[in-house]
Amino acid sequence: MGGSHRDGAEGFRQAPFILQRFEKIETLRGAYVDFDANETRSFNARVRLCPFYFVVGDDAKLGGILATVCPADRKSCTECPMP
C-alpha cells in the first residue's frame, strides 16, 4: 500500500471514506434516571463515538459526533435494550 494523502483525496471524490484511528475502549461510570423508581441509577458503561463529516468544497469537515452509552457487559452498543 503506498501513495500519498493526495491519492486518498482523489479517491474520496469517487467513493467518500474517512479512516479513523482505533482507540482502546475504557469503561466508565454512567447514570440514568429510573422513572418508575423515581431515582438515578449508575452502571459500568462503554461509550461508542461516531463522527459525522460533511464535504464542504474540497474538504471534509467534522459536523458532529454521536455518543452512544451502553452497559460495559454488552458485546456491542447495538444490542442494548431500549427501555
HELIX and SHEET records of a PDB file:
HELIX    1   1 HIS A    5  GLN A   14  1                                  10    
HELIX    2   2 CYS A   77  GLU A   79  5                                   3    
SHEET    1   A 3 LEU A  28  ASP A  34  0                                        
SHEET    2   A 3 GLU A  39  VAL A  56 -1                                        
SHEET    3   A 3 ASP A  59  PRO A  71 -1                                        
END                                                                             
